[in-house]
Amino acid sequence: QVQLVESGGGLVQPGGSLRLSCAASGIIFSIDPMGWYRQAPGKERELVAAITSGGSTNYADSVKGRFTISRDNAKNTVYLQMNSLKPEDTAVYYCNAHIDYGLGTRPVWGQGTQVTVSS
């Protein structure tokens, strides 16, 4: 069974930094793309950033220049470096990956990790 395990959330002051990690495990032939979404209270889940296996990236306008997504293909892991955090970045962050498990491809979600930006 394929699963995603996230880590790295927490409480940080405005202007601070956090790094999220998400590791995929199970029977995995390939993963493309991998990404991070977030959902704030009362709002819809939105794409934060995504990255292909070749390294092409896509960011939400609200995080461009502050967040950086990267991945380690050998470890089936994706990272999100978040700098200059703002209170409006407060949300539950979810990892997402489209995984080829040998019998097809399906999207998989992590359990979510809380990021709170507050003084």
Order of alpha helices (4+ residues) and beta strands (2+ residues): beta-beta-beta-beta-beta-beta-beta-beta-beta-beta-beta
